[in-house]
Amino acid sequence: MPTAIEFNNVSKLYRLGLVSSGTLSNDLKRWWQMNILGKEDPFMKVGSVNDRSKAADSEYVWALKDIDFKVEQGDVVGIIGKNGAGKSTLLKLLSKVTGPTTGSIRAKGRIASLLEVGTGFHGELTGRENIYMNGAILGMSKQEINSKIDEIVAFSGCERYIDTPVKRYSSGMTVRLGFAVAAHLDPEILVVDEVLAVGDAEFQKKAIGKMQDVSKGEGRTVLFVSHNMASIRRLCKTCVLLSNGIVEDKGNTDDIIELYLKKDYNQVSLRVRDRKDRVGDGKFVIDEITVNGIADNITVHDDNTPYNIGIKLRCNEVVNQPRICVSINSATQMHIFFFDSQTVENVPSVFDKEYVNLSIQLPDCVSLHSGSYYINVACYSMNQMCDYIQQAVTFNVMPGNFYYMGRQPGGSEMKVMIKENWRFE
């Protein structure tokens, strides 16, 4: 397949704080060197890498550093990484919103970009008027817009409000309309930043379906940035992982997502009792969570050992009508199991001691497929939330001998294994 996009040692340098070089003569020298002679910034210095978690040790920072990869025509490529990794900067360079400090980008064909909610929209204009204006900005002729206006409006789902000023639209309606225009541009390359997160589930499904049609049916190229790993897996065949402005790895989507999530999990070292991102009134709280008796760096094997989730609760006062909800989720945010104490009979109606220990045991005929998982826990008293921790504990399941035959059923989507009875007559 021919190459649609090629990044050749692309870097982007930003200066922290003041933009000026400090003197008028230096500003003029910079302008002459960069704009007239086409050379690099003469005042550019070697800056620090883009690690947002650390204090700056230089007044310059590399938002991107030595980015080098190719995208073939018709590929759907996911760009993932933490906030501040350089994902949006990469797309802005490709869309020519800004230029690279060093290196070059080659793109074959027309590019349609949807980088931010409502980019290019004017609040005082109606939705219909914004379609024409935004379409013109993206390179569509009036005749082309006229031929597609009904299809764009129908896809956006904003028919009822299409002649209402956009300033009265919700953010979800605005992104619906913006995506509808970009998707119907018939671009050779479609660039989509984390905007689908604003839309509702129905529109996200429609938008992802449209991107699949654009790539598979029409052979167009899509670059997709998202923090929703389920959407990335569903849409993208290959993935690029950015970390602090550099390409950490690229390849098969499942492998890259697994690398990203494992790395992210390993960086979460706080014990459950020390977590500050919890929600609730604190009447009783989660003090410790274990999986098969292990609290830290949890690794289990699918080797017929029943899963036992242990939860230690600390009660700061007498708790009436306690309720505990526990969910096990895959690394891609798929819900696997959900346990609710309201569905069992032996839960005390009152917690009147300082510590309460509970355990949830899965039967040995059920196991999780190898991969990474996390546990969410929520605690209630009389239907009032007392404590809630997302990704309270993460753990890895390693391949074992669950079926005794030394083999596992395949399929990356499969997460639960069950020992069933087969009978032939």
C-alpha positions as CSV (number, residue, x, y, z in Angstrom):
1,M,0.0,0.0,0.0
2,P,1.2,3.5,-0.7
3,T,2.2,5.8,2.2
4,A,-0.4,8.4,3.1
5,I,1.4,10.1,6.0
6,E,5.1,10.2,6.8
7,F,6.7,11.8,9.9
8,N,10.5,12.3,9.4
9,N,12.3,13.1,12.7
10,V,9.6,15.7,13.6
11,S,10.2,17.8,16.8
12,K,8.2,20.7,18.3
13,L,9.9,23.0,20.8
14,Y,7.9,25.5,23.0
15,R,9.2,28.2,25.2
16,L,7.7,28.3,28.7
17,G,6.6,31.6,30.0
18,L,7.4,34.7,27.8
19,V,7.3,34.2,24.1
20,S,9.5,37.2,23.3
21,S,13.3,36.7,23.0
22,G,13.7,39.7,25.4
23,T,14.8,42.5,23.0
24,L,13.4,44.0,19.8
25,S,16.6,43.3,17.9
26,N,16.6,39.6,18.8
27,D,12.9,39.4,17.9
28,L,13.7,40.9,14.4
29,K,16.7,38.5,14.0
30,R,14.5,35.5,14.9
31,W,11.8,36.7,12.4
32,W,14.4,37.2,9.6
33,Q,16.0,33.8,10.2
34,M,12.8,31.8,10.4
35,N,10.5,33.5,8.0
36,I,12.8,34.9,5.3
37,L,15.7,32.5,5.3
38,G,13.7,29.5,6.4
39,K,16.3,28.5,9.1
40,E,15.8,27.3,12.6
41,D,15.2,29.7,15.6
42,P,18.6,31.1,16.4
43,F,17.7,31.4,20.1
44,M,16.5,27.8,20.4
45,K,18.2,25.9,23.1
46,V,18.3,22.3,24.1
47,G,15.3,21.9,26.3
48,S,14.0,19.3,28.7
49,V,11.6,16.5,27.7
50,N,7.9,17.0,28.1
51,D,7.3,15.4,31.5
52,R,4.4,17.3,33.0
53,S,4.8,15.6,36.4
54,K,8.2,17.3,37.0
55,A,9.2,20.9,37.5
56,A,10.8,22.5,34.5
57,D,14.6,22.6,34.5
58,S,14.7,24.7,31.3
59,E,12.8,27.6,29.8
60,Y,12.3,25.4,26.7
61,V,10.4,22.1,26.4
62,W,10.2,19.6,23.6
63,A,6.4,18.8,23.2
64,L,7.5,16.3,20.6
65,K,11.0,14.9,20.0
66,D,12.2,12.9,16.9
67,I,8.8,11.5,15.8
68,D,9.4,9.1,13.0
69,F,6.8,6.7,11.6
70,K,4.7,6.1,8.5
71,V,1.0,5.5,8.0
72,E,-0.2,3.5,4.9
73,Q,-3.2,4.5,2.9
74,G,-6.4,3.1,4.3
75,D,-5.0,2.5,7.7
76,V,-6.8,3.4,10.9
77,V,-4.1,4.3,13.4
78,G,-4.8,5.1,17.1
79,I,-2.6,7.6,19.0
80,I,-2.7,6.9,22.7
81,G,-0.8,8.2,25.8
82,K,-1.3,10.2,29.0
83,N,-2.4,13.8,29.0
84,G,0.5,15.9,28.0
85,A,2.2,13.1,26.0
86,G,2.0,15.1,22.8
87,K,-1.0,13.5,21.0
88,S,-2.8,16.8,20.2
89,T,0.4,18.5,19.2
90,L,1.1,15.7,16.7
91,L,-2.3,16.1,15.1
92,K,-2.0,19.9,15.0
93,L,1.3,19.6,13.2
94,L,-0.3,17.2,10.7
95,S,-3.3,19.6,10.2
96,K,-0.9,22.6,9.8
97,V,-2.3,24.4,12.7
98,T,1.3,24.9,13.7
99,G,4.6,24.0,12.1
100,P,7.3,21.6,13.3
101,T,10.5,23.1,14.8
102,T,12.6,20.4,13.1
103,G,11.8,17.6,10.7
104,S,9.2,17.3,8.0
105,I,5.7,15.8,7.5
106,R,4.4,14.5,4.2
107,A,0.7,13.9,3.7
108,K,-0.8,12.7,0.5
109,G,-4.3,14.0,-0.1
110,R,-6.8,16.4,1.5
111,I,-6.9,16.4,5.3
112,A,-10.1,17.0,7.4
113,S,-9.4,17.7,11.1
114,L,-11.7,17.7,14.1
115,L,-9.3,18.7,16.9
116,E,-11.5,20.6,19.4
117,V,-15.2,21.0,20.0
118,G,-16.7,23.7,17.8
119,T,-13.4,24.6,16.1
120,G,-14.2,27.2,13.4
121,F,-17.8,27.6,14.6
122,H,-19.3,31.1,15.2
123,G,-21.8,31.2,18.0
124,E,-24.0,33.9,16.4
125,L,-24.5,31.9,13.2
126,T,-27.1,29.2,12.9
127,G,-26.1,25.5,12.5
128,R,-26.8,25.6,8.8
129,E,-24.7,28.8,8.3
130,N,-21.9,27.2,10.3
131,I,-22.0,24.1,8.1
132,Y,-21.3,26.3,5.0
133,M,-18.6,28.3,6.8
134,N,-16.9,25.3,8.4
135,G,-17.1,23.4,5.1
136,A,-15.5,26.3,3.2
137,I,-12.7,26.4,5.8
138,L,-12.1,22.7,5.3
139,G,-11.9,23.2,1.5
140,M,-15.4,22.2,0.4
141,S,-17.0,24.2,-2.5
142,K,-20.5,25.7,-2.1
143,Q,-21.8,23.2,-4.7
144,E,-20.3,20.3,-2.8
145,I,-21.9,21.5,0.5
146,N,-25.2,22.0,-1.2
147,S,-25.2,18.4,-2.5
148,K,-24.4,17.1,1.0
149,I,-26.3,19.5,3.3
150,D,-29.2,17.2,4.0
151,E,-27.0,14.2,4.6
152,I,-24.8,16.3,7.0
153,V,-27.8,17.6,9.0
154,A,-29.3,14.1,9.2
155,F,-26.1,12.5,10.4
156,S,-25.6,15.2,13.1
157,G,-29.1,14.6,14.5
158,C,-29.6,18.4,15.0
159,E,-32.4,18.8,12.4
160,R,-34.7,20.5,14.8
161,Y,-32.2,23.1,15.8
162,I,-30.3,23.6,12.5
163,D,-31.6,27.1,12.0
164,T,-30.9,28.1,15.7
165,P,-27.7,30.0,16.6
166,V,-24.9,27.6,17.7
167,K,-24.4,29.6,20.9
168,R,-27.5,27.9,22.2
169,Y,-26.2,24.4,21.4
170,S,-24.9,22.1,24.0
171,S,-21.2,20.9,23.6
172,G,-22.5,17.5,22.5
173,M,-24.7,19.1,19.8
174,T,-21.8,21.2,18.6
175,V,-19.4,18.3,18.3
176,R,-22.1,16.3,16.5
177,L,-22.4,19.0,13.9
178,G,-18.6,19.5,13.6
179,F,-18.0,15.8,13.2
180,A,-20.8,15.6,10.6
181,V,-19.1,18.3,8.4
182,A,-15.6,16.8,8.7
183,A,-16.8,13.2,8.0
184,H,-18.7,14.3,4.8
185,L,-15.7,16.2,3.4
186,D,-14.6,13.0,1.7
187,P,-11.0,13.6,2.8
188,E,-8.2,11.3,2.0
189,I,-7.0,11.7,5.6
190,L,-9.4,12.2,8.6
191,V,-7.8,13.4,11.8
192,V,-9.9,13.1,14.9
193,D,-8.8,14.2,18.4
194,E,-10.6,13.3,21.7
195,V,-13.9,14.9,20.7
196,L,-16.2,11.9,20.6
197,A,-16.0,11.7,24.4
198,V,-18.4,14.7,24.4
199,G,-21.1,12.9,22.4
200,D,-23.6,10.4,23.8
201,A,-23.3,6.7,23.3
202,E,-25.6,6.6,20.3
203,F,-23.6,9.3,18.4
204,Q,-20.2,7.7,19.4
205,K,-21.4,4.4,17.8
206,K,-22.6,6.3,14.7
207,A,-19.3,8.2,14.5
208,I,-17.1,5.2,14.9
209,G,-19.2,3.4,12.3
210,K,-18.7,6.3,9.9
211,M,-14.9,6.2,10.4
212,Q,-14.9,2.5,9.7
213,D,-16.8,3.1,6.5
214,V,-14.4,5.8,5.5
215,S,-11.4,3.6,6.1
216,K,-12.6,0.2,4.9
217,G,-15.1,1.0,2.3
218,E,-13.4,4.1,0.7
219,G,-9.8,3.3,1.5
220,R,-9.2,6.6,3.4
221,T,-6.7,7.1,6.2
222,V,-7.8,7.9,9.8
223,L,-5.7,9.1,12.7
224,F,-7.7,8.7,15.9
225,V,-6.8,10.1,19.4
226,S,-8.8,8.8,22.3
227,H,-8.5,7.8,26.0
228,N,-11.3,5.2,25.4
229,M,-9.4,2.0,24.9
230,A,-12.5,0.1,23.8
231,S,-13.0,2.6,21.0
232,I,-9.4,2.4,20.0
233,R,-9.5,-1.4,19.9
234,R,-12.7,-1.5,17.9
235,L,-11.6,1.0,15.3
236,C,-7.8,0.8,15.0
237,K,-5.6,-2.0,13.6
238,T,-2.4,-0.4,14.6
239,C,-1.5,2.0,17.4
240,V,1.2,4.5,18.4
241,L,2.1,5.0,22.1
242,L,3.4,8.5,22.9
243,S,5.2,9.2,26.2
244,N,6.6,12.6,27.2
245,G,6.7,13.7,23.5
246,I,8.5,10.6,22.1
247,V,7.2,7.5,20.4
248,E,7.6,4.8,23.0
249,D,6.3,2.0,20.8
250,K,4.0,1.2,17.8
251,G,2.5,-1.9,16.4
252,N,-0.6,-4.1,16.9
253,T,-3.3,-2.3,18.8
254,D,-3.9,-5.0,21.5
255,D,-0.2,-5.2,22.3
256,I,0.3,-1.4,22.5
257,I,-2.8,-1.0,24.7
258,E,-1.6,-3.7,27.0
259,L,1.8,-2.0,27.2
260,Y,0.3,1.4,27.9
261,L,-2.1,0.1,30.6
262,K,0.5,-2.1,32.4
263,K,2.9,0.9,32.5
264,D,0.1,3.1,33.8
265,Y,-0.9,0.5,36.5
266,N,2.7,0.0,37.7
267,Q,3.0,3.8,38.3
268,V,0.0,3.7,40.8
269,S,1.8,2.6,43.9
270,L,-0.4,4.2,46.6
271,R,-2.0,1.8,49.0
272,V,-5.8,1.8,49.0
273,R,-5.9,3.5,52.5
274,D,-3.7,6.3,51.2
275,R,-5.7,7.1,48.0
276,K,-6.8,10.7,47.8
277,D,-9.1,10.4,44.7
278,R,-11.9,8.6,46.7
279,V,-15.4,10.0,46.8
280,G,-17.9,9.8,49.7
281,D,-18.8,11.1,53.2
282,G,-16.3,8.8,54.9
283,K,-18.7,7.1,57.3
284,F,-16.9,3.9,56.5
285,V,-14.1,3.4,54.1
286,I,-12.0,0.8,52.2
287,D,-8.8,0.1,54.1
288,E,-7.3,-2.7,52.0
289,I,-8.1,-5.0,49.0
290,T,-6.5,-8.3,48.2
291,V,-6.8,-10.8,45.5
292,N,-6.0,-14.3,46.7
293,G,-4.4,-12.8,49.8
294,I,-2.1,-10.5,47.8
295,A,-2.3,-6.7,48.2
296,D,0.6,-5.3,46.1
297,N,2.0,-6.3,42.6
298,I,-0.8,-8.8,42.2
299,T,-0.3,-11.6,39.7
300,V,-2.5,-14.7,39.6
301,H,-2.6,-17.7,37.3
302,D,-5.7,-19.3,35.7
303,D,-4.8,-22.6,37.2
304,N,-8.0,-23.7,38.9
305,T,-7.4,-21.7,42.0
306,P,-10.7,-19.9,42.9
307,Y,-10.4,-16.1,42.9
308,N,-10.9,-14.7,46.4
309,I,-11.4,-10.9,46.7
310,G,-10.8,-9.7,50.2
311,I,-11.9,-6.3,51.4
312,K,-11.1,-4.7,54.8
313,L,-13.4,-1.9,55.8
314,R,-12.8,0.7,58.5
315,C,-15.9,2.1,60.2
316,N,-15.6,5.6,61.6
317,E,-19.1,5.3,63.2
318,V,-22.0,2.9,63.4
319,V,-23.1,2.0,59.9
320,N,-26.7,1.2,59.2
321,Q,-27.9,-0.7,56.1
322,P,-24.5,-1.1,54.6
323,R,-24.1,-2.0,50.9
324,I,-20.9,-2.8,49.1
325,C,-20.6,-3.0,45.3
326,V,-17.6,-4.5,43.6
327,S,-16.8,-4.7,39.9
328,I,-14.0,-6.4,38.0
329,N,-13.1,-4.7,34.7
330,S,-10.8,-5.4,31.9
331,A,-7.9,-3.2,31.0
332,T,-10.0,-1.7,28.1
333,Q,-12.8,-0.7,30.6
334,M,-15.1,-3.6,29.8
335,H,-17.2,-4.7,32.8
336,I,-16.6,-8.4,33.5
337,F,-18.2,-9.1,36.9
338,F,-20.4,-7.0,39.2
339,F,-21.1,-8.0,42.8
340,D,-23.7,-6.3,45.0
341,S,-24.2,-7.2,48.6
342,Q,-27.9,-6.5,48.2
343,T,-28.2,-9.7,46.3
344,V,-27.0,-11.9,49.1
345,E,-28.6,-12.9,52.4
346,N,-25.9,-12.9,55.0
347,V,-24.9,-9.3,55.0
348,P,-25.3,-7.7,58.5
349,S,-27.8,-4.9,58.7
350,V,-25.4,-2.9,61.0
351,F,-21.6,-2.5,61.1
352,D,-20.9,-1.7,64.8
353,K,-17.2,-2.4,65.1
354,E,-14.1,-0.6,63.9
355,Y,-13.1,-3.1,61.2
356,V,-15.2,-5.4,59.0
357,N,-13.6,-8.0,56.8
358,L,-15.5,-9.5,53.8
359,S,-14.5,-11.9,51.0
360,I,-16.0,-12.7,47.7
361,Q,-15.1,-16.0,46.1
362,L,-15.6,-17.0,42.5
363,P,-16.2,-20.7,41.9
364,D,-13.3,-22.7,40.6
365,C,-15.2,-23.4,37.4
366,V,-14.8,-19.8,36.4
367,S,-11.6,-18.0,35.5
368,L,-10.4,-14.8,33.8
369,H,-8.5,-15.0,30.5
370,S,-4.9,-13.9,30.7
371,G,-4.5,-10.1,30.7
372,S,-4.8,-7.0,33.0
373,Y,-7.8,-6.2,35.2
374,Y,-8.8,-3.7,37.8
375,I,-11.3,-3.6,40.7
376,N,-13.7,-0.8,41.5
377,V,-15.3,-0.7,45.0
378,A,-18.2,1.5,46.3
379,C,-19.6,1.6,49.8
380,Y,-23.0,2.9,50.8
381,S,-24.9,3.4,54.1
382,M,-28.7,3.9,53.8
383,N,-28.2,4.5,50.0
384,Q,-25.7,7.4,50.7
385,M,-22.2,6.9,49.2
386,C,-19.6,6.6,51.9
387,D,-16.5,5.6,49.8
388,Y,-15.8,4.9,46.2
389,I,-12.4,4.2,44.6
390,Q,-12.0,3.6,40.9
391,Q,-9.2,1.2,39.9
392,A,-8.6,0.5,43.6
393,V,-6.5,-2.5,42.8
394,T,-5.1,-3.8,39.5
395,F,-3.9,-7.3,38.9
396,N,-2.5,-9.4,36.1
397,V,-3.7,-12.9,35.1
398,M,-1.1,-15.2,33.6
399,P,-1.8,-18.2,31.4
400,G,-2.1,-21.4,33.4
401,N,-3.7,-24.8,33.0
402,F,-7.3,-24.0,33.6
403,Y,-8.5,-26.6,31.1
404,Y,-5.9,-29.2,32.0
405,M,-5.1,-29.6,28.3
406,G,-2.4,-27.0,28.3
407,R,-4.4,-24.9,25.8
408,Q,-6.6,-21.8,26.1
409,P,-9.4,-20.8,23.7
410,G,-8.3,-17.9,21.5
411,G,-9.8,-14.5,20.8
412,S,-8.7,-11.2,22.2
413,E,-12.2,-10.2,23.1
414,M,-12.8,-13.2,25.3
415,K,-12.3,-12.4,29.0
416,V,-14.1,-15.2,31.0
417,M,-13.4,-18.9,30.8
418,I,-15.9,-21.4,32.1
419,K,-15.6,-25.2,32.6
420,E,-18.5,-26.6,30.7
421,N,-19.7,-30.2,30.3
422,W,-19.5,-31.7,26.8
423,R,-21.4,-34.8,25.9
424,F,-21.3,-36.8,22.7
425,E,-23.7,-39.6,21.9
